[in-house]
Amino acid sequence: MIAECQATLPANTLASADSGAHRILLSQMWTCAAPRDLIQSSGLCTMGCAVPMAIGRKLASPDRPVVSFSGDAGFLMVAGDLATAAELGVAPIFVVFADASLALIELKQRQRQLSNAGVDMARHDFAAIGRAFGGNGITVRNRAELNKALREALASDRFTVISAEIEPGGYDGRI
Amino acid sequence: MVQKSDLILGLGYDPIEMRPGWRNVWDPRVHRMIDITPEANTHYMHHDSLALISALNPTLAALTSGAGKTATWPCGAPSAAQAALIAAFPHGMTGARPV
């Protein structure tokens, strides 16, 4: 998923990442062409920061592609911010890693031999949430679908939510 | 590789997403570690043998003033580690594989 985004999005893309398992993987893989091409919350590990940061980046740099990467729970925390993207008329791409799990906390629980507690969540229709706020929304399950969704999002004058559904445990052995 | 270093520099290093096995990678009683950060270390994810609590740019400018370039890591360990990291993950290519 990350490799597909990196291969498809132009080199001048501005990115933001949320907190959790996806950003560890993303930080290990994402190549920046210039300083601050990727921004993320540092020590505070703020959940929910990637979406508003992408809206701000697009507002400040309307001529450059902007993408945010969020886990599903972090995206849910700020889903209402899509209203701001719609009202400002900006068109960033919001990519959601949808694995129906607070994956990093689940991993930490397992590493400490604790039982699974409070980290599983439901699958929600994030693409429909994007459409409900006036943007584009699409759910993808493989690289070809993600590639098509990214290309359409780049060409759109509205924001796009891309929900990439992955299996719980998909980060195992990778972060 | 970090533990083999004779000097570890943390330049604005602000640890994120730490978890068991990632903390205290070096021992400041054994390794020389200089942390240069605008804020004091209250995260306790690692410890230093010398802390400079200061702005990065002027501090680095002062420390490197008049210093020439010195060869580091003639064995090429950092570039080998970087290459291994890149090789550990998929790149490029579009196909109908799972995301």
Interface residues (C-beta under 8 A of the other chain):
Chain A: M1 I2 A3 E4 Q6 A7 T8 S19 G20 R23 I24 L25 Q28 M29 Q40 S41 S42 G43 C45 L104 L107 K108 Q111 R112 V140 R141 N142 R143 A144 E145 L146 N147 A164 E165 I166 E167 R174
Chain B: D14 P15 I16 E17 R19 P20 G21 H43 L85 A88 F89 P90 H91 G92 M93 T94 G95 A96 R97 P98 V99
